[in-house]
Amino acid sequence: MIFTYIFLAFLFLGLFIRYLLAQRQIQSANQSSNQVPTGFEMQISLEDHQKAAQYTTAKLKLSWLETLTSTILLLMLTVMGLLFAIHEQLLNWLSPGVWQQVALLGAISILSSVIDLPFSWYRQFRLEEKFGFNRMTQKIFFMDLLKSSLLSIVIGVPLLWVVLSLMQNAGNLWWMYAWVFLVAFILIATWIAPVLIMPLFNKFKPLDDGPLKSSIQSLLDRCGFVSKGLFVMDGSSRSAHGNAYFTGIGKNKRIVFFDTLIEKLTPSEIEAVLAHELGHFKKNHVRTRMIMTFMMSLIGLALLGCLSGQVWFFESLGVHPEMDGQHAGLALALFSLTIPVFTFFITPLSSLLSRQHEFEADAFAAEKTNANHLVSALIKLYQDNASTLTPDRLYSAFYDSHPPAPIRIAHLKQLAQAT
């Protein structure tokens, strides 16, 4: 089948590009590790700069091993016939129908999770531990795993049942009905997540009254932003990395600070970081990304609707189903497994748009706060998160959702001089 060769060509070309870019990134980080880049000498020590190079290298090597493992699994499931073998085995235990297809997708998910588990454990308790970032205990790690697994069952099984039922019973336009259902589900889940889901994994408490809360509230008032509250999350129970984010939609938006972020930054720097995040809302970046996600999902479901009736699609990928209307689970599984092989090649476009949004959010922050405060905050975060200051140009263009540190800092300093 010609599609088999097309699939394998894209798969191995993507694998080669990943390897090439990873090697370039490792080389770029290590070649510059003996000297702190110009402009950062006063804030970043040589020891921290070298730590960032070592951390970058370690992460990329582990990621490459993960990529190889997932590629082998993908080949086994598709062209080597493992997916169809699991399907056939489940038919010996369950009668054909929606529940057998839900079980098939569940089995694939469990298999992927089991293979991913050693990497997740190693990343947390070896790699992150080695560089001083891990604060998670074994108990928390496995409790999080248990909670996320149960949550996947409680939410994922009904979700799959609805989608598979539509695929089988809603006619040729099932993909449109499924898309409407999924959009509604995502919006509702985003609305309730801050209240019902996130507290299952972390503790949230209101930001204490004081100068920090007053300055943040003043910033929100200046920006005309209404939130459901300011919260501090116990990020330190899992990691030393710091962050801040918005969650929820509409009037249910919350602003969340990691406690590690509050420990590391001054109130003025936290205000500048928050102003940057507010810039994403005021510039409609969040809405734009959500709409793009919905449009991509619509295109994907329409494509799945077309492919699910094509025998060549199944047979090219190691599956030989009876085209009797009971193969929706196989179609969804194959599509979910193979589509990332092709969408990988549009990663640079997504990264470029994200970097443009970051520049716009930085400009907004410079209007509402002192840009120099955002500069000092970012340098502290680069240092504390061991982010490389010398990324490879091609790697950054392909993957990075944020501008490289030197370019971003230079841009902010220009904004500071202009105000």
C-alpha positions as CSV (number, residue, x, y, z in Angstrom):
1,M,0.0,0.0,0.0
2,I,1.4,3.4,-1.0
3,F,0.1,5.1,2.2
4,T,2.3,2.7,4.2
5,Y,5.4,4.1,2.6
6,I,4.1,7.7,2.9
7,F,3.5,7.1,6.6
8,L,6.9,5.5,7.2
9,A,8.6,8.3,5.2
10,F,7.0,11.0,7.3
11,L,7.7,9.1,10.5
12,F,11.4,8.6,9.9
13,L,11.9,12.0,8.4
14,G,10.4,13.5,11.6
15,L,12.6,11.2,13.7
16,F,15.7,12.4,11.8
17,I,14.7,16.1,12.2
18,R,14.1,15.6,16.0
19,Y,17.6,14.0,16.3
20,L,19.3,16.7,14.2
21,L,17.7,19.5,16.2
22,A,18.4,17.9,19.5
23,Q,22.1,17.5,18.6
24,R,22.3,21.1,17.5
25,Q,20.7,22.3,20.7
26,I,23.1,20.2,22.9
27,Q,26.1,21.4,20.9
28,S,25.0,25.1,21.1
29,A,24.4,24.9,24.9
30,N,27.7,23.1,25.6
31,Q,29.9,25.2,23.2
32,S,29.0,28.4,25.0
33,S,29.1,26.9,28.5
34,N,32.5,28.3,29.4
35,Q,31.4,31.9,29.2
36,V,28.2,33.7,30.3
37,P,26.7,35.5,27.3
38,T,27.2,39.2,27.0
39,G,24.6,41.2,29.0
40,F,24.0,38.5,31.6
41,E,27.4,38.5,33.4
42,M,26.2,40.5,36.3
43,Q,23.1,38.4,37.0
44,I,24.0,34.8,36.0
45,S,27.1,33.1,37.4
46,L,29.3,30.9,35.4
47,E,28.3,28.0,37.6
48,D,24.6,28.6,36.9
49,H,25.3,29.0,33.2
50,Q,27.1,25.6,33.1
51,K,24.3,24.0,35.1
52,A,21.8,25.2,32.4
53,A,23.9,23.6,29.7
54,Q,24.1,20.3,31.6
55,Y,20.3,20.4,32.4
56,T,19.5,21.1,28.8
57,T,21.6,18.2,27.6
58,A,20.2,15.8,30.1
59,K,16.6,16.7,29.3
60,L,17.2,16.3,25.5
61,K,18.9,12.9,25.9
62,L,16.0,11.6,28.0
63,S,13.5,13.1,25.5
64,W,15.3,11.4,22.6
65,L,15.1,8.0,24.4
66,E,11.4,8.6,24.9
67,T,11.0,9.5,21.3
68,L,12.7,6.3,20.1
69,T,10.6,4.2,22.5
70,S,7.3,5.8,21.4
71,T,8.3,5.3,17.7
72,I,8.9,1.6,18.3
73,L,5.5,1.4,20.0
74,L,3.8,3.2,17.2
75,L,5.4,0.9,14.6
76,M,4.3,-2.2,16.6
77,L,0.7,-0.9,17.0
78,T,0.3,0.0,13.3
79,V,2.3,-1.6,10.5
80,M,3.3,-4.6,12.7
81,G,-0.3,-5.3,13.6
82,L,-0.4,-5.0,17.4
83,L,-3.5,-2.8,17.4
84,F,-5.4,-5.2,15.3
85,A,-4.3,-8.1,17.5
86,I,-5.6,-6.3,20.6
87,H,-8.8,-5.7,18.8
88,E,-9.2,-9.3,17.9
89,Q,-8.4,-10.5,21.5
90,L,-11.0,-8.1,22.9
91,L,-13.6,-9.5,20.5
92,N,-13.1,-12.9,22.2
93,W,-14.1,-11.3,25.5
94,L,-16.6,-8.7,24.5
95,S,-19.3,-8.6,21.8
96,P,-18.8,-6.2,18.9
97,G,-20.1,-2.7,19.7
98,V,-19.3,0.6,21.4
99,W,-18.1,-0.9,24.7
100,Q,-15.7,-3.2,22.9
101,Q,-14.3,-0.1,21.1
102,V,-14.1,1.8,24.3
103,A,-12.1,-1.1,25.8
104,L,-9.8,-1.0,22.8
105,L,-9.0,2.6,23.2
106,G,-8.6,2.1,26.9
107,A,-6.2,-0.7,26.3
108,I,-4.0,1.4,24.0
109,S,-4.1,4.2,26.6
110,I,-3.0,1.8,29.4
111,L,-0.2,0.4,27.2
112,S,1.1,3.9,26.4
113,S,0.9,4.9,30.1
114,V,2.8,1.8,31.3
115,I,5.6,2.5,28.8
116,D,5.7,6.2,29.7
117,L,5.7,5.6,33.5
118,P,9.5,4.7,33.8
119,F,10.4,7.9,31.9
120,S,8.1,10.0,34.1
121,W,9.6,8.5,37.2
122,Y,13.2,8.9,36.0
123,R,12.6,12.5,35.0
124,Q,11.2,13.4,38.4
125,F,13.4,11.3,40.8
126,R,16.6,11.2,38.9
127,L,17.0,14.1,36.4
128,E,15.1,16.7,38.4
129,E,16.6,15.5,41.6
130,K,20.1,15.7,40.2
131,F,19.7,19.4,39.3
132,G,17.9,20.3,42.6
133,F,14.4,20.8,41.3
134,N,12.5,17.8,42.6
135,R,10.5,18.3,45.8
136,M,8.0,15.5,45.1
137,T,7.9,12.4,47.3
138,Q,7.2,8.9,45.9
139,K,3.9,9.0,47.7
140,I,2.8,12.2,46.0
141,F,4.0,10.9,42.6
142,F,2.0,7.7,42.8
143,M,-1.1,9.4,44.3
144,D,-1.1,11.9,41.4
145,L,-0.8,8.9,39.0
146,L,-3.8,7.2,40.7
147,K,-5.9,10.4,40.8
148,S,-5.2,11.2,37.1
149,S,-6.0,7.6,36.1
150,L,-9.3,7.6,38.0
151,L,-10.1,11.0,36.5
152,S,-9.3,9.7,33.0
153,I,-11.7,6.8,33.5
154,V,-14.5,9.0,35.0
155,I,-14.3,11.6,32.2
156,G,-12.7,9.6,29.4
157,V,-15.1,6.6,29.2
158,P,-18.3,8.6,28.9
159,L,-16.6,10.9,26.4
160,L,-15.5,8.1,24.3
161,W,-18.9,6.4,24.5
162,V,-20.6,9.5,23.1
163,V,-18.1,10.0,20.3
164,L,-18.1,6.4,19.3
165,S,-21.9,6.2,19.4
166,L,-22.1,9.2,17.1
167,M,-19.5,7.7,14.7
168,Q,-21.7,4.6,14.4
169,N,-25.2,6.0,14.5
170,A,-25.3,9.7,13.5
171,G,-24.7,9.2,9.7
172,N,-22.2,10.9,7.5
173,L,-22.2,14.1,9.5
174,W,-21.3,12.4,12.7
175,W,-18.0,14.4,12.9
176,M,-19.9,17.7,13.0
177,Y,-22.1,16.6,15.9
178,A,-19.1,15.2,17.7
179,W,-17.2,18.5,17.2
180,V,-20.1,20.4,18.7
181,F,-20.2,18.0,21.7
182,L,-16.5,18.2,22.2
183,V,-16.4,22.0,22.0
184,A,-19.2,22.2,24.6
185,F,-17.4,19.7,26.8
186,I,-14.1,21.6,26.7
187,L,-15.7,24.9,27.5
188,I,-17.6,23.4,30.5
189,A,-14.5,21.5,31.7
190,T,-12.4,24.7,31.5
191,W,-15.1,26.5,33.5
192,I,-15.3,24.0,36.3
193,A,-11.6,22.8,36.4
194,P,-10.4,25.5,38.9
195,V,-13.1,24.5,41.4
196,L,-13.5,20.7,41.0
197,I,-10.4,19.2,39.2
198,M,-7.3,21.2,40.1
199,P,-7.8,21.1,43.9
200,L,-7.5,17.3,43.6
201,F,-3.8,17.7,42.9
202,N,-2.7,20.9,44.6
203,K,-3.7,23.1,47.5
204,F,-4.9,26.6,46.7
205,K,-5.2,29.5,49.2
206,P,-6.2,33.1,48.7
207,L,-3.3,35.5,48.3
208,D,-2.7,37.2,51.7
209,D,-3.5,40.8,52.1
210,G,-0.5,43.1,51.9
211,P,1.5,45.2,49.5
212,L,1.7,42.4,46.9
213,K,-2.0,41.9,46.7
214,S,-2.6,45.7,46.7
215,S,-0.2,46.2,43.8
216,I,-1.7,43.3,41.8
217,Q,-5.3,44.6,42.4
218,S,-4.2,48.0,41.2
219,L,-2.8,46.5,38.1
220,L,-6.0,44.5,37.4
221,D,-8.0,47.7,37.8
222,R,-5.7,49.6,35.4
223,C,-6.1,46.8,32.9
224,G,-9.9,46.4,33.4
225,F,-9.5,42.7,34.2
226,V,-12.0,41.0,36.5
227,S,-11.0,37.7,38.1
228,K,-12.6,35.3,40.6
229,G,-9.7,35.7,42.9
230,L,-6.0,35.7,43.5
231,F,-4.6,32.3,44.7
232,V,-1.3,30.8,45.7
233,M,-0.6,27.2,44.8
234,D,1.7,24.8,46.7
235,G,4.0,24.2,43.7
236,S,6.8,23.7,46.1
237,S,5.4,20.4,47.1
238,R,6.4,19.0,43.7
239,S,9.0,21.2,42.1
240,A,11.3,24.1,42.7
241,H,10.3,25.6,39.4
242,G,8.2,28.8,39.6
243,N,5.2,29.9,37.5
244,A,2.0,31.9,37.3
245,Y,-1.0,31.3,35.2
246,F,-4.7,32.0,34.6
247,T,-7.3,29.3,34.7
248,G,-11.0,29.2,33.9
249,I,-13.0,31.3,31.4
250,G,-15.4,34.2,31.5
251,K,-16.1,35.5,34.9
252,N,-14.7,32.3,36.5
253,K,-11.1,33.3,35.7
254,R,-8.6,32.8,38.5
255,I,-5.1,34.1,38.8
256,V,-2.7,31.5,40.4
257,F,0.8,32.0,41.6
258,F,3.2,29.2,42.5
259,D,4.5,29.7,46.0
260,T,8.0,29.2,44.6
261,L,7.4,32.2,42.3
262,I,6.5,34.5,45.3
263,E,9.5,33.3,47.2
264,K,11.9,34.2,44.3
265,L,10.6,37.5,42.9
266,T,10.0,40.9,44.4
267,P,6.5,42.4,44.4
268,S,7.4,44.6,41.4
269,E,8.7,41.7,39.4
270,I,5.6,39.6,40.2
271,E,3.5,42.5,39.0
272,A,5.4,42.7,35.8
273,V,5.1,38.9,35.2
274,L,1.3,39.2,35.8
275,A,1.1,42.2,33.4
276,H,2.7,40.0,30.7
277,E,0.0,37.3,31.3
278,L,-2.7,39.9,31.3
279,G,-1.3,41.0,27.9
280,H,-2.3,37.6,26.5
281,F,-5.9,38.3,27.5
282,K,-6.0,41.9,26.4
283,K,-4.5,41.1,23.0
284,N,-7.0,38.2,22.6
285,H,-4.2,35.6,22.4
286,V,-6.1,33.2,24.6
287,R,-9.3,33.5,22.5
288,T,-7.3,33.2,19.3
289,R,-5.6,30.0,20.4
290,M,-8.8,28.5,21.6
291,I,-10.5,29.3,18.3
292,M,-7.6,27.8,16.4
293,T,-7.7,24.7,18.5
294,F,-11.4,24.3,17.8
295,M,-10.9,24.8,14.1
296,M,-8.1,22.3,14.0
297,S,-10.2,19.8,15.8
298,L,-13.0,20.3,13.3
299,I,-10.7,19.7,10.4
300,G,-9.3,16.6,12.2
301,L,-12.7,15.2,12.8
302,A,-13.8,15.9,9.2
303,L,-10.7,14.1,8.0
304,L,-11.4,11.2,10.4
305,G,-14.9,11.1,9.0
306,C,-13.5,10.6,5.5
307,L,-10.7,8.1,6.4
308,S,-12.9,5.9,8.6
309,G,-14.7,4.7,5.5
310,Q,-11.6,4.0,3.5
311,V,-10.3,0.4,3.5
312,W,-6.9,1.5,2.4
313,F,-6.4,3.6,5.5
314,F,-6.8,0.6,7.7
315,E,-4.9,-2.0,5.7
316,S,-2.0,0.4,5.1
317,L,-1.6,0.6,8.9
318,G,-1.8,-3.1,9.8
319,V,-5.5,-3.4,10.4
320,H,-8.0,-5.6,8.6
321,P,-11.4,-4.8,10.0
322,E,-14.9,-5.9,8.9
323,M,-16.3,-2.7,7.4
324,D,-19.6,-3.3,9.1
325,G,-20.1,-0.2,11.1
326,Q,-18.4,-1.7,14.2
327,H,-14.9,-0.4,13.4
328,A,-15.2,3.2,14.8
329,G,-12.8,2.5,17.7
330,L,-10.2,1.1,15.3
331,A,-10.5,4.2,13.1
332,L,-10.2,6.6,16.1
333,A,-7.3,4.7,17.5
334,L,-5.4,4.6,14.2
335,F,-6.1,8.3,13.5
336,S,-5.0,9.4,17.0
337,L,-1.8,7.4,16.7
338,T,-0.8,8.5,13.2
339,I,-1.9,12.1,12.9
340,P,0.9,13.5,15.1
341,V,3.4,12.0,12.6
342,F,2.1,14.5,10.0
343,T,1.2,17.5,12.2
344,F,4.8,17.5,13.6
345,F,5.9,19.3,10.4
346,I,3.6,22.4,11.2
347,T,5.2,22.8,14.6
348,P,7.4,25.8,13.4
349,L,4.3,27.7,12.4
350,S,2.7,27.2,15.8
351,S,5.9,28.1,17.5
352,L,6.3,31.3,15.4
353,L,2.7,32.5,16.3
354,S,3.4,31.8,19.9
355,R,6.6,33.8,19.9
356,Q,4.8,36.7,18.2
357,H,2.2,36.6,21.0
358,E,4.9,36.7,23.6
359,F,6.5,39.8,22.1
360,E,3.0,41.5,22.1
361,A,2.4,40.5,25.7
362,D,5.8,41.8,26.7
363,A,5.0,45.1,25.0
364,F,1.7,45.3,26.9
365,A,3.6,44.6,30.2
366,A,6.0,47.4,29.4
367,E,3.0,49.8,29.0
368,K,1.4,48.9,32.3
369,T,4.5,48.3,34.4
370,N,8.3,48.9,34.3
371,A,9.8,46.8,31.6
372,N,13.1,46.6,33.6
373,H,11.1,44.7,36.4
374,L,10.1,42.1,33.8
375,V,13.7,41.9,32.6
376,S,15.0,41.2,36.2
377,A,12.1,38.7,36.8
378,L,12.9,36.8,33.6
379,I,16.6,36.6,34.4
380,K,15.8,35.2,37.8
381,L,13.5,32.6,36.3
382,Y,16.0,31.6,33.6
383,Q,18.5,31.2,36.4
384,D,16.3,29.3,38.8
385,N,14.8,27.1,36.0
386,A,18.3,26.4,34.5
387,S,17.1,27.6,31.1
388,T,19.9,27.8,28.5
389,L,20.8,31.3,27.4
390,T,22.3,30.1,24.2
391,P,19.7,28.0,22.3
392,D,20.4,26.8,18.8
393,R,18.8,29.1,16.2
394,L,17.1,26.3,14.2
395,Y,16.0,24.4,17.3
396,S,14.5,27.6,18.8
397,A,12.7,28.4,15.5
398,F,11.2,25.0,15.3
399,Y,10.2,24.3,18.9
400,D,10.3,27.4,21.2
401,S,7.0,29.0,22.1
402,H,8.9,31.9,23.7
403,P,11.6,34.0,22.1
404,P,15.2,33.1,23.0
405,A,16.4,34.7,26.2
406,P,18.9,37.2,24.6
407,I,16.4,38.4,22.0
408,R,13.6,38.7,24.5
409,I,15.7,40.6,27.0
410,A,17.1,42.9,24.3
411,H,13.5,43.7,23.1
412,L,12.3,44.5,26.6
413,K,15.3,46.8,27.2
414,Q,14.4,48.7,24.0
415,L,10.8,49.0,25.3
416,A,12.2,50.3,28.6
417,Q,14.3,53.0,26.9
418,A,11.3,54.0,24.8
419,T,9.0,54.7,27.8
